[in-house]
Amino acid sequence: MNAGPENAGPEEDENRTRARVKDDDSPARDDDSVLEKFRRKVRSRARTEPAADTRPPASVDRDDEPAGDEPASGEPAGDELASDDWDDGLIARRVSEEEAAEQAAVMETRLSGTPAVTPLTYDGPLRSRLDALRELVGLSRTRLDSRTLAEAGRVLDEAAARRKLSGQHTVVAIAGATGSGKSMLFNALAGVTISETGVRRPTTAAPIACSWSDGAATLIDRLGIPGRLRRRPIQSPDASQLRGLVLVDLPDHDSAAVQHREQVDRVLALVDAVIWVVDPEKYADAVLHERYLRPMAGHAEVMFVVLNQVDRLPGEAAHQVLNDLRRLLDEDGIPLGDYGERGATVLALSALTGDGVGELREALGQFVAERGAAGRRISADLDAAAWRLRSVYSTGLRTGLSEEARDEFADRLADAVGATAAGEAAERAWLRNANRACGTPWLRLWRWFQDYSELPTGRGLRAPVDEEATARQRVEQAVRTVSERAVSGLPAPWAQAVREAAVRGAQGLPEALDELAARAGTPQGRPPRPGWWPVAVLAQASMTILQVVGGLWLVAQIIGVMAPNIGAPVLLMSMGIVGGPGVELSSRLAARGPARRYGLEAERKLREAAAGCGRAQVLDPVAAELLRYREVREQYGQVLGTTVALR
């Protein structure tokens, strides 16, 4: 169909206008009168609005260019529109004159140039929770496997991706079972037949998007919906009520085709909200409740549950079925948004008769106008991810290593190195030195003979060689005991990390304790002497002198060198014989206190040394792991948006 010279101006306007249309290919129409009606409408709009034009949305066949791409410059001429039928990529059917008029009314208006898109902005608490989750994942990578952190990573990625996209649009998916009427409801909201309906199952084979305003191309790109499956609603006063809405019709979630179910699961993870469409026959379907509604109970604020096909229910049956649906949702743990409370919106309607559709449109309009669905969806995803991680971050039990457990560990190490035996040996050494210094020469000579005649047994300061294995076992038992005390109340991954830290610290601990016992347990030199020792030594020497003088005097009298006087030498000898043991006994009694203190001091030093060694090699690494868990748990509390009580 060639344009004459008299129509050159309008035809050029039409071609320029059509070059700005969102999609390239136009549906073919076989009725010339319908075509002329459509062309007159285009020319009229071109005269009044030369910068924009409209055309039927069902005319999209191009897969490789999203809705937001720049329009092509070469559009088909008017004679190329003459064809037998048209195909929108999903539904192939003949267009009658009435359908063509309807499609002409459903035209997508696109202003010249790309509209500015305002990115999504999260509120302060949600940003803090996302930052806490990011920090939590970073702190946990060395303790948890990647599969455990996969969901948290997905939430962070999706939150970052959604934040870069339009904050003025709300993406809502319509989901439902086979035959629930979700496509009919989709068409009712759009005001025009966009998604095919019928008795053939499955009818919807791929997601179809309908946007009520410009600027949503990148959002639809994120859903993976090609350009040929993107539509615009009929331009009517009701359409402005849903400005900012991007509605997506999904395949059946219970479709026999596996790829359909996979598409449903994929898109549901990306949209801002979802409208679940149920019918009176399958509203209690176990697949719907167990696979979708119950796991998504935390997403109630971005969920609509619509009971469709109520026109099939007689009398009060619709109210009874709706009440039973509410009961099932309550059992699923889904809070209902009744009486101004936050929760799922539950409605009853008939997409066929239009009864109740206006109420849903009004609820959707208010929901979209709030511009908060995307943030609430991310927050719900964050809650779900945090709840799945609860078992690896919190058990609700008291955690940490008590002072009692630390002291018990130190006592076990002290027993392993023989701190008590070392103190007793030091006490005996002090007493032995006191006896040697203050005892009678005859007893000292006798003790020297006994020490010389006996072989050394190794008793006293260090554990005998045959007890080294027992000491090693005591050390290992002490490490196991303190590690079990430390992991009490910890989640399994962190308990394992604490045990590994304790085992690493226990390596070489027995040898270090043996070296420490040899260095700290053996007294250096002779024990210190108290001030009364010289007096006791002088007194003992005096008693010895009396014994010697008295004995020599008595011998001299016996051999006749001196005059007989037996009383005096006997008295001197008696004084020496009695006084010497008396001085020794007195010194021994006086030495008990200092010897005891000396032994306790030696035991204390060895205990402190053993405790320090155990603390450096075992307790400090264990405490470091516990501190890391404490930090992680605090981050987990911030992810939950609450303060976790740390005990």
C-alpha positions in Angstrom: 0.0 0.0 0.0 1.9 3.1 -1.3 1.2 6.5 0.1 0.4 9.3 -2.4 2.0 12.7 -2.4 -0.8 14.2 -0.6 -0.3 11.9 2.4 3.5 12.1 2.4 3.6 14.3 5.5 1.3 12.1 7.7 3.0 9.0 6.5 6.4 10.4 7.5 5.1 11.3 10.9 3.7 7.9 11.3 7.0 6.2 10.4 8.9 8.5 12.8 6.5 7.8 15.5 6.5 4.0 14.9 10.3 4.1 15.1 10.0 5.1 18.8 7.6 2.2 19.7 9.0 -0.3 22.2 8.7 -3.4 20.0 9.5 -3.7 16.3 7.2 -6.3 14.7 3.5 -5.4 14.3 0.7 -8.0 14.1 -0.7 -8.6 10.7 -4.4 -7.9 10.2 -6.4 -9.2 7.3 -9.2 -6.7 7.5 -8.6 -3.4 5.6 -11.3 -1.5 7.5 -9.7 -2.4 10.8 -6.3 -1.4 9.5 -7.6 1.9 8.3 -9.2 2.6 11.7 -5.9 1.8 13.4 -4.0 4.0 11.0 -6.4 7.0 11.5 -5.9 6.7 15.2 -2.1 6.7 14.8 -2.2 9.8 12.6 -4.4 11.6 15.1 -2.0 10.9 17.9 0.9 11.9 15.7 -0.6 15.3 15.1 -1.2 16.0 18.8 1.8 14.1 20.3 4.6 14.0 17.7 7.1 12.7 20.2 5.2 9.5 21.0 3.1 6.8 19.6 1.2 3.7 20.6 0.5 0.3 19.3 -0.8 -3.1 20.4 1.5 -4.8 23.0 0.8 -8.3 21.6 2.9 -7.4 18.6 6.2 -8.3 20.2 8.2 -11.2 18.5 11.8 -10.1 19.2 13.7 -12.1 21.8 17.1 -10.6 21.6 16.1 -7.1 22.7 14.6 -6.2 26.1 11.9 -3.7 26.6 14.3 -1.0 27.6 16.4 -1.1 24.4 16.6 1.7 21.9 14.0 1.4 19.1 15.0 0.4 15.6 14.8 3.0 12.9 13.4 0.9 10.1 9.8 0.0 10.7 7.7 -1.9 8.1 5.6 0.2 5.8 1.8 0.2 5.9 1.5 -2.4 3.1 3.6 -4.9 5.2 0.8 -5.0 7.7 -1.4 -7.0 5.4 -1.0 -10.6 6.4 -3.3 -13.5 7.3 -2.6 -13.9 11.0 -0.2 -12.8 13.8 1.8 -14.6 16.5 2.9 -13.1 19.8 5.3 -16.0 20.5 3.0 -17.8 22.9 -0.6 -17.6 21.5 -1.4 -18.1 17.8 -4.9 -17.1 16.9 -7.0 -15.2 14.3 -7.8 -11.6 15.2 -11.3 -10.5 14.5 -12.4 -6.9 14.1 -13.5 -6.7 17.7 -10.2 -8.1 19.0 -8.2 -5.7 16.7 -10.1 -2.8 18.2 -9.4 -4.1 21.7 -5.7 -4.5 20.9 -5.6 -1.0 19.4 -6.8 0.3 22.8 -4.0 -1.6 24.6 -1.1 0.5 23.3 2.2 1.0 24.9 3.2 4.7 25.2 6.9 5.4 25.2 8.3 9.0 25.4 11.3 9.8 23.5 14.5 9.0 25.4 15.0 6.7 28.3 13.2 7.7 31.5 15.4 8.3 34.6 15.2 5.3 36.9 15.5 6.0 40.7 17.4 3.1 42.3 16.0 1.3 45.3 17.0 2.7 48.7 16.9 0.4 51.8 16.2 1.9 55.2 18.8 2.2 57.9 17.9 -1.0 59.9 17.9 -3.1 56.8 21.2 -1.8 55.6 22.7 -2.5 59.0 21.4 -6.0 58.9 22.8 -6.6 55.4 26.2 -5.3 56.5 26.1 -7.5 59.6 25.3 -10.5 57.4 28.1 -9.7 55.1 30.5 -9.4 58.1 29.1 -12.6 59.5 29.8 -14.6 56.3 33.3 -13.2 56.2 34.0 -14.3 59.8 32.5 -17.7 59.2 34.2 -18.8 56.0 37.0 -20.5 57.8 34.6 -22.4 60.1 31.6 -23.2 57.9 31.4 -24.9 54.6 30.3 -23.1 51.5 27.0 -25.0 51.3 26.0 -23.7 54.7 26.7 -20.1 53.7 25.2 -20.4 50.2 21.7 -19.1 51.1 23.2 -16.1 53.0 25.4 -15.3 50.0 22.4 -15.5 47.7 20.5 -13.1 49.8 23.4 -10.6 49.8 23.7 -10.9 46.0 20.0 -10.5 45.4 19.8 -7.5 47.7 22.7 -5.8 46.0 21.2 -6.6 42.5 17.8 -5.3 43.5 19.2 -2.2 45.1 20.7 -1.1 41.7 17.3 -1.3 40.0 14.2 0.8 40.0 12.8 1.7 43.4 9.6 3.2 41.8 8.4 -0.2 40.6 7.0 -3.2 42.4 7.3 -6.6 40.8 4.4 -8.9 41.7 4.0 -12.4 40.5 0.7 -14.3 40.1 1.2 -17.9 41.0 -1.2 -20.8 41.3 -2.1 -24.3 40.5 -3.4 -25.7 37.3 -6.9 -24.4 36.6 -6.9 -21.9 39.4 -7.7 -19.0 37.0 -4.5 -17.0 37.6 -4.2 -16.1 33.9 -7.8 -14.9 33.8 -7.1 -12.8 36.9 -4.0 -11.4 35.2 -6.0 -10.4 32.2 -8.7 -8.9 34.4 -6.2 -6.7 36.2 -4.6 -5.6 32.9 -8.0 -4.9 31.4 -7.2 -6.9 28.2 -6.5 -10.5 27.2 -2.8 -10.8 27.4 -2.2 -14.3 28.8 -4.0 -17.2 27.2 -6.7 -19.0 29.1 -8.4 -22.2 28.3 -9.1 -25.8 29.2 -5.8 -27.0 27.7 -3.2 -27.8 30.4 -0.7 -26.3 30.9 -1.9 -23.1 29.3 0.8 -20.7 30.4 4.2 -22.0 29.3 6.4 -19.1 30.2 6.3 -16.0 32.4 4.6 -13.0 30.9 5.2 -9.5 32.2 2.9 -6.5 32.1 4.2 -3.1 33.2 2.0 -0.2 34.1 4.7 2.4 33.7 8.0 3.0 31.9 11.4 2.3 33.5 10.9 -1.3 34.4 12.9 -2.9 31.6 15.9 -3.7 33.8 13.7 -5.3 36.4 12.1 -7.5 33.8 15.5 -8.3 32.4 16.5 -9.6 35.8 13.5 -12.0 35.7 14.8 -13.4 32.3 11.6 -12.5 30.5 12.3 -11.8 26.8 10.9 -8.8 25.0 8.3 -10.8 23.1 6.6 -11.7 26.4 6.3 -8.1 27.7 3.0 -6.2 27.6 1.4 -3.0 28.7 -2.2 -2.8 30.1 -5.2 -1.1 28.6 -5.1 2.7 29.1 -8.0 3.4 31.4 -8.6 5.5 34.6 -8.0 2.3 36.6 -4.6 1.8 35.1 -3.2 4.9 36.8 -4.2 3.3 40.1 -1.5 0.6 39.5 1.2 2.9 38.2 4.6 1.4 39.2 3.3 -2.2 39.1 5.0 -4.9 37.1 2.7 -8.0 37.1 4.1 -11.4 36.1 1.9 -14.3 35.1 3.7 -17.6 36.0 3.2 -21.1 34.7 1.5 -23.6 37.0 3.5 -24.5 40.1 2.1 -28.1 39.8 2.6 -28.3 36.1 3.5 -31.7 34.6 6.3 -30.0 32.8 9.4 -29.9 35.0 10.7 -26.7 33.2 7.5 -24.9 34.2 8.0 -25.7 37.8 11.6 -24.6 37.6 10.6 -21.3 36.1 8.1 -20.7 38.9 10.7 -21.4 41.6 13.3 -19.2 39.9 11.0 -16.2 39.4 9.5 -16.5 42.9 12.9 -16.0 44.3 13.3 -12.7 42.5 10.0 -10.9 42.6 9.0 -8.3 45.3 5.7 -9.9 46.1 3.4 -12.7 45.1 -0.3 -13.3 44.6 -1.3 -16.9 45.3 -4.5 -17.8 43.4 -6.4 -20.8 44.7 -9.7 -22.2 43.7 -12.4 -23.9 45.8 -11.3 -27.3 44.7 -7.5 -27.1 45.4 -7.1 -24.4 48.0 -6.1 -27.1 50.6 -3.6 -28.8 48.2 -0.7 -30.3 50.2 1.8 -29.3 47.5 0.9 -25.7 47.7 1.0 -25.5 51.5 4.0 -27.7 52.1 6.2 -26.6 49.3 5.4 -22.9 49.1 3.1 -21.3 51.7 4.6 -22.9 54.8 8.2 -22.2 53.9 7.3 -18.6 52.9 5.4 -17.9 56.1 7.9 -15.2 56.9 7.0 -13.4 53.7 3.4 -12.8 54.7 3.8 -9.0 54.4 4.5 -9.4 50.6 1.9 -12.0 50.0 -1.7 -12.0 48.7 -3.8 -15.1 48.8 -6.8 -14.9 46.5 -9.7 -17.4 46.5 -10.8 -17.3 42.8 -13.9 -18.7 41.2 -16.2 -17.9 44.1 -19.0 -17.6 41.5 -19.1 -21.3 41.4 -20.0 -21.5 45.1 -23.7 -21.2 46.1 -25.0 -19.0 49.0 -22.7 -18.9 52.1 -20.3 -21.5 50.7 -17.9 -18.8 49.6 -17.6 -17.5 53.2 -17.1 -21.0 54.5 -14.4 -21.8 52.1 -12.7 -18.5 52.7 -12.8 -19.0 56.5 -11.3 -22.5 56.0 -8.6 -21.1 53.8 -7.8 -18.6 56.6 -7.6 -21.5 59.0 -5.1 -23.4 56.8 -3.0 -20.3 56.4 -2.9 -19.8 60.2 -1.8 -23.5 60.6 0.9 -22.8 58.1 2.2 -20.0 60.4 1.2 -17.2 58.0 0.0 -14.1 59.9 -3.0 -12.5 58.2 -3.3 -8.8 57.6 -6.6 -8.3 59.3 -7.7 -5.3 61.3 -4.7 -3.2 60.2 -2.1 -5.8 61.3 0.9 -6.8 59.2 0.4 -10.0 57.3 -0.9 -11.6 54.2 -3.9 -10.1 52.4 -6.7 -12.7 51.9 -9.5 -11.9 49.4 -12.3 -13.7 47.6 -13.1 -12.9 44.0 -14.2 -14.1 40.6 -12.0 -13.2 37.7 -14.7 -14.4 35.3 -17.4 -12.1 36.5 -15.2 -9.4 37.9 -16.7 -9.6 41.3 -14.0 -8.7 43.9 -11.4 -7.7 41.3 -11.8 -4.1 42.1 -11.0 -4.7 45.7 -7.8 -6.6 44.7 -6.9 -3.7 42.4 -7.4 -1.2 45.2 -5.3 -3.3 47.6 -2.6 -3.7 44.9 -2.6 0.0 44.2 -2.1 0.9 47.9 0.6 -1.8 48.2 2.5 -0.5 45.1 2.1 3.1 46.2 3.9 2.4 49.5 7.1 1.5 47.6 8.2 -0.8 50.4 7.6 -4.2 49.0 11.2 -4.7 47.7 12.7 -3.8 51.1 10.2 -6.0 53.0 10.9 -8.9 50.6 14.7 -8.6 51.2 14.1 -8.3 54.9 12.0 -11.5 54.8 14.7 -13.3 52.8 17.2 -12.1 55.4 15.0 -13.5 58.2 14.7 -16.8 56.5 18.5 -17.1 55.8 19.2 -16.1 59.4 16.8 -18.7 60.8 18.4 -21.4 58.7 21.8 -20.5 60.1 20.5 -20.5 63.7 21.8 -24.0 64.4 25.3 -23.0 63.6 25.4 -19.8 65.5 23.2 -20.1 68.6 22.0 -23.0 70.8 20.4 -20.9 73.6 22.8 -22.4 76.1 25.5 -20.9 78.3 28.9 -20.8 76.6 32.4 -20.0 77.6 35.1 -21.4 79.9 34.5 -20.7 83.6 37.1 -19.9 86.2 36.4 -23.2 87.9 37.2 -25.1 84.7 40.4 -23.1 84.3 41.5 -23.8 87.9 40.7 -27.5 87.5 42.9 -27.6 84.4 45.7 -25.9 86.2 45.4 -28.4 89.1 45.5 -31.3 86.7 48.7 -30.0 85.1 50.2 -29.4 88.5 49.4 -33.0 89.5 50.9 -34.2 86.3 54.3 -32.4 86.9 54.2 -33.5 90.6 53.9 -30.0 92.1 52.7 -31.4 95.5 55.5 -34.0 95.6 58.0 -31.3 94.7 56.8 -29.1 97.6 57.0 -32.0 100.0 60.5 -32.8 98.7 61.6 -29.2 99.2 60.1 -29.3 102.8 62.1 -32.5 103.6 65.2 -30.9 102.1 64.9 -27.9 104.4 64.4 -30.1 107.4 67.3 -32.3 106.5 69.6 -29.3 106.2 68.3 -28.1 109.6 69.0 -31.4 111.2 72.5 -31.6 109.7 73.3 -28.1 111.0 71.7 -28.4 114.4 72.0 -32.2 115.1 74.5 -34.0 117.3 77.7 -35.0 115.5 77.1 -38.6 116.3 73.7 -38.6 114.7 75.0 -36.7 111.7 77.7 -39.3 111.3 75.2 -42.1 111.4 72.9 -40.4 108.8 75.9 -39.8 106.6 76.7 -43.5 106.7 73.1 -44.4 105.8 73.0 -42.0 102.9 76.4 -43.3 101.6 75.3 -46.9 101.9 72.0 -46.5 100.1 71.7 -46.2 96.3 69.9 -43.1 94.9 66.2 -43.9 94.2 65.3 -40.7 92.3 62.5 -39.9 94.8 61.7 -36.3 95.7 62.0 -33.6 93.2 61.0 -35.2 89.9 58.7 -38.0 88.9 60.5 -41.3 88.5 61.1 -42.6 85.0 58.5 -45.3 85.3 55.8 -42.6 86.0 56.5 -40.5 82.9 53.8 -42.4 80.9 51.3 -41.8 83.7 52.1 -38.1 83.7 51.6 -37.9 79.9 48.2 -39.5 80.3 47.3 -37.1 83.0 48.2 -34.2 80.7 46.1 -35.6 77.8 43.2 -36.2 80.1 43.4 -32.6 81.4 43.4 -31.2 77.9 40.4 -33.4 76.9 38.5 -32.3 80.0 39.1 -28.6 79.6 38.2 -28.8 75.9 34.9 -30.5 76.7 34.1 -27.9 79.2 34.9 -25.2 76.7 32.7 -26.6 73.9 29.7 -27.0 76.2 26.8 -25.1 74.6 28.6 -24.3 71.4 27.2 -25.2 67.9 28.9 -28.1 66.3 31.2 -26.2 63.9 32.5 -24.0 66.6 32.8 -26.8 69.1 35.0 -28.7 66.5 37.2 -25.6 66.1 37.7 -25.3 69.9 38.6 -29.0 70.1 41.1 -28.7 67.3 42.7 -25.7 68.9 43.0 -27.6 72.2 44.6 -30.6 70.4 47.1 -28.4 68.6 48.1 -26.8 71.9 48.4 -30.2 73.6 51.2 -31.2 71.2 54.5 -30.9 73.0 52.8 -29.9 76.3 54.1 -32.9 78.3 57.7 -32.3 77.2 57.3 -28.6 78.1 56.0 -29.5 81.5 58.9 -31.9 82.1 61.4 -29.2 81.3 59.6 -26.7 83.4 59.5 -29.1 86.4 63.2 -29.7 86.1 63.9 -26.0 86.0 61.4 -24.7 88.5 61.0 -27.7 90.8 64.7 -28.2 91.8 65.9 -25.9 94.5 68.9 -23.9 93.5 71.6 -24.4 96.1 70.9 -24.9 99.8 67.7 -23.7 101.4 67.9 -20.4 103.2 68.8 -20.5 106.9 66.8 -18.6 109.6 68.5 -16.4 112.1 68.4 -18.8 115.0 70.5 -21.4 113.2 73.9 -20.0 114.4 72.7 -20.0 118.0 71.5 -23.7 117.7 74.8 -24.6 116.1 76.8 -22.9 118.9 74.7 -24.6 121.5 75.1 -28.0 119.9 78.9 -27.4 119.7 78.9 -26.5 123.4 77.1 -29.7 124.3 79.6 -31.6 122.2 82.5 -29.9 124.0 81.0 -30.7 127.4 80.8 -34.4 126.4 84.4 -34.4 125.1 85.8 -32.6 128.2 83.9 -34.8 130.6 85.0 -37.9 128.8 88.6 -36.9 128.7 88.5 -35.9 132.4 87.0 -39.3 133.3 89.6 -41.2 131.3 92.4 -39.2 132.9 91.2 -40.1 136.3 90.9 -43.8 135.3 94.5 -43.9 134.1 95.7 -42.0 137.2 96.8 -38.8 135.5 94.4 -36.8 137.5 93.1 -37.1 141.1 89.9 -39.1 141.4 86.8 -37.0 141.3 84.3 -38.9 139.3 81.3 -36.6 140.0 82.5 -33.6 138.0 83.4 -35.4 134.7 80.2 -37.5 134.9 78.2 -34.3 135.3 79.8 -32.6 132.3 79.3 -35.7 130.2 75.7 -36.0 131.3 75.0 -32.4 130.4 76.5 -32.8 127.0 74.8 -36.1 126.3 71.4 -34.8 127.4 71.8 -31.3 126.0 72.8 -32.3 122.5 69.7 -34.2 121.6 67.7 -31.5 123.4 69.1 -28.8 121.2 68.5 -31.0 118.1 64.9 -31.7 119.1 64.3 -28.0 119.8 65.8 -27.1 116.4 63.7 -29.7 114.6 60.5 -28.3 116.2 61.5 -24.7 115.3 62.3 -25.8 111.7 58.9 -27.2 110.9 57.3 -23.8 110.2 60.0 -22.5 107.9 60.3 -25.8 106.2 56.6 -25.9 105.5 56.6 -22.5 104.1 59.6 -23.3 102.0 57.8 -26.4 100.6 54.6 -24.5 99.9 56.5 -21.8 98.1 58.3 -24.4 95.9 54.9 -26.0 95.1 53.3 -22.6 94.3 56.1 -21.7 91.9 55.8 -25.0 90.1 52.0 -24.7 90.0 52.2 -21.3 88.5 54.7 -22.4 86.0 52.6 -25.3 84.9 49.5 -23.2 84.8 51.3 -20.6 82.7 52.5 -23.3 80.3 49.0 -24.7 80.0 47.5 -21.3 79.5 49.9 -20.4 76.7 49.6 -23.6 74.8 46.0 -24.6 75.4 43.8 -22.0 77.2 44.8 -19.0 75.1 44.0 -20.8 71.7 40.8 -22.1 73.1 39.9 -18.6 74.4 40.7 -17.1 71.0 38.2 -19.5 69.3 35.6 -18.7 72.0 36.2 -14.9 71.4 35.8 -15.5 67.6 32.5 -17.3 68.3 31.4 -14.4 70.5 32.0 -11.9 67.8 30.2 -14.1 65.3 27.3 -14.5 67.6 27.1 -10.7 68.1 27.0 -10.3 64.3 24.3 -12.9 64.1 22.3 -11.0 66.6 22.6 -7.9 64.4 21.4 -9.9 61.4 18.4 -10.9 63.3 17.8 -7.3 64.3 17.9 -8.2 68.0 20.5 -8.4 70.7 21.5 -12.0 71.4 22.1 -12.6 75.1 25.7 -13.7 75.5 26.3 -15.7 78.6 
